[in-house]
């Protein structure tokens, strides 16, 4: 049933190009650069594989869905090319461990390079990828998926590295312990491996995935590309599509970045221009852009999406690519309601990142710019 | 067959007391303090469990033998009491993963606290422990067993921690990769877990175990206790039993110890007295005592056993308990021939520990003291 062609969206090379742009936007500064993943996905296409996506509503309730993604430091997976079949080895080892056959692959994280890995693995396995994901953006840790937040136990899981090592996290006493052990292990494997989690039912996926993630990411990419073609403003196109707003425009005048516990933490200070003259913005970073402040006052906070874009091209700038002097727009997009419940905010709200003094307010609740900055 | 009582040596509380002393001697400064393990083994006895040991020759060739031990930092396992059934959970998870039943438990490392863990786990599982081990002493890393050196692939293995987490190292591309991943994982679990390796056949164990390890360790302990009772020299008793010699007697006059890559490395400098007047000795340490030098000249090197003992009590002093001013004897015992082959010396000879300029010479080949120091 899952392979009925009329139920599947088959991605083209143009879709992959758009997905690269869209997933980088949804990466909110983190999630890793999807460029290498795009090349690998394109190569899979050109080798005759099919990259297919299934709508959540077409997923049978009893389908067995395996979510997967890269784990480790994005920078390493950008510099050290994958062996290529890590994800497939993960799925096969998980199937063997639990005695089942996967019906579909799910995406852990649509933001950044992890948008590509499920497509590539699914194409090798002859399976579709569900049009959804566990974050609707990028987050740095595994327990930060809607799957985990809403009760899925992600172990037994399988982690494969490019060398051929296979580790099964057979039981973790909590989702956070799973993250902790897997993180230590991936570092010992060189810092960039692939992990597939225990299967979810189709019914669970339909209820707790962030829906339509591939549709959205490809759509965002297409909107940017079309705006560029007609010499329109790609940033406006992004905001229009996602009910977002430009919070700030200015020039980066200071950057503080340091490694802390395996994460890039820091702050980008932006000196305003255009509608933001005489204002100073700060974006607080922990792998992703987490908090936006205007003149010291918090205006947008995680899990709403904060994206720093090149003001001319509309390209999303990942945190490690931020440089002094860049002319940028800071854009905010509302996150999905599944990330705004009390149980979700425990994990992916400001407190989940140690910002104990910041209370989350949905970005729509408080719009001081009232459209003037756009 | 394995449970035929006439084939088994059933340990008493007195055996456990002797094993504590003997395994500390064979720990060559490392391997961790066996005191807590002794208490746990004694508690198992007092709870009605049987601690039984089977001779290698009584092991059927097709027996399935699981070797296990604690992994992590000895100091942590001394300070943080185990939950108690980590080893049993490892064996059960391994049996489930591979679809077999273990017939006997093997010891990874007879030196230090890892002498006790197999006995305790085997008693909970109702199995005997093989009278042998994979090191005949203590070494810091998993690939340093005769099992690994002579061709056993130790994955799939299972690691359990006191919290309840279970990790399966399903496939490692080499024994060293297994060690590397397991080491990273145990640190994330708090630094002291238990690991059971893929089963070996009885035939393999008979051929490649260091034989009679429990007999030897208990015997050493009994020799020390008896010498003390009759006010004789326990150090002489140790040397007599193991064809060893006292290399040096003196007072510790300097200690350099630092943590490097999770290991204690350093040097103990000893100023000679008695037969060693006007001589200075150095013992180079990496968790275990690895090299003994007299006046700058290497005299004994790993894998031969170098033990620093309190000169009055004959108690082995572990590297972390060395103190300025202690009056000590340095004793050398010859290692088992299985550790002296070219393939073994690759892994556990001086080069295996980074001493590239030290060539291993069996300690019997070169005895400058000619018995004079004893």
Interface residues (C-beta under 8 A of the other chain):
Chain A: X93 X97 X158 X163 X164 X165 X166 X167 X168 X169 X170 X171 X172 X173 X177 X180 X181 X183 X184 X185 X187 X188 X189
Chain B: X93 X97 X158 X163 X164 X165 X166 X167 X168 X169 X170 X171 X172 X173 X177 X180 X181 X183 X184 X185 X187 X188 X189
